[in-house]
Amino acid sequence: MIQEKLYNLIKTALEVESITIDDSIDTVEAWDSLAQLSILVAIDQETEGRASKITELATALSVKKLIDILKKHLVNFAKINY
């Protein structure tokens, strides 16, 4: 999964037009606790269940933090640049 794919997953979960590396629960009105669950489910589906084993994701409330955690734990995210 590449950075653009992650952005698309987040945009879909939040039902917003755009998302950037700087966005977070504090900057996107649609990003609430239910939307956070939607983001995590979408990432987990994309990673074939591997993301559900990463407990840190539950507290990742920004795009940057999500990317950092995924890069740390999943080889597929190693090539994400921001």
N, C-alpha and C positions, 0 to 999 in steps of 0.2 A: 504494500500500500504506500502510495506517495503522498506528499504534503497536500497536493490538490484534492486527492481522494478524501483525506481527513477533513479538509475544509468543506467539501461537499456533504460529507456525513453530518458535520456539525450544522451546516446551513439547513439541511433537510430536517434534522431533529428540532432545530429552533424555529423553523419556518421563517427564515430571514433571507434577504437577497444577497448579502455579502458578509464575509467574516475575515478578520485579519489576525495575524499573530498576536496583536496587542489586545484583542478582545477577551472579555472575561464576564463572569457573572455580574460584575459591577458596571460593565459598559453596555451590555446587551439586555434590553428590557425583557425579552422573551426567555432569557436564560434563568430559569427558576429550578427548584428541586426536581420537579417532574421532567423538565427539559434535560436536566443533568442525567437522569435515568435513561432518557431516550438516547442521549449521546453515548452513554456507556453501552447500552444494548446494541446500538449501531456499530460501534467499534468492535464489540465482542463478536457480532455476526460476521463482520469483515475479516476478523482474525481467526475465524473458525473455533471460537471458544477460548482462545489463549488469553484474551484480555481479562476475562472473568477471574483469572488466577492472580491478577495484579491488584492487590488491595489498595495501593497508593492512588489508583485512578479515581476512587470514590471521593477523594478530597481535592482532585485536580479541577479547580474552578476557573481555569483560563486555557486558552488555546495553546499558549507557550508551555504551560505546565503539562498539558496532555501530551504534546509532542515530546517534551523532555522525558517523561516517564515511559512513553512507548519506545523511544529510541534506546533507553536504558535496558528495557526488558525484551524487546522484540527485534530480532535481526532485520526484519522487513522495514523497520523505520530508521535503520542506521544511515540511510542516504538522504534523509530529509534535511533540507537546508532552509534557514530562515535568517 
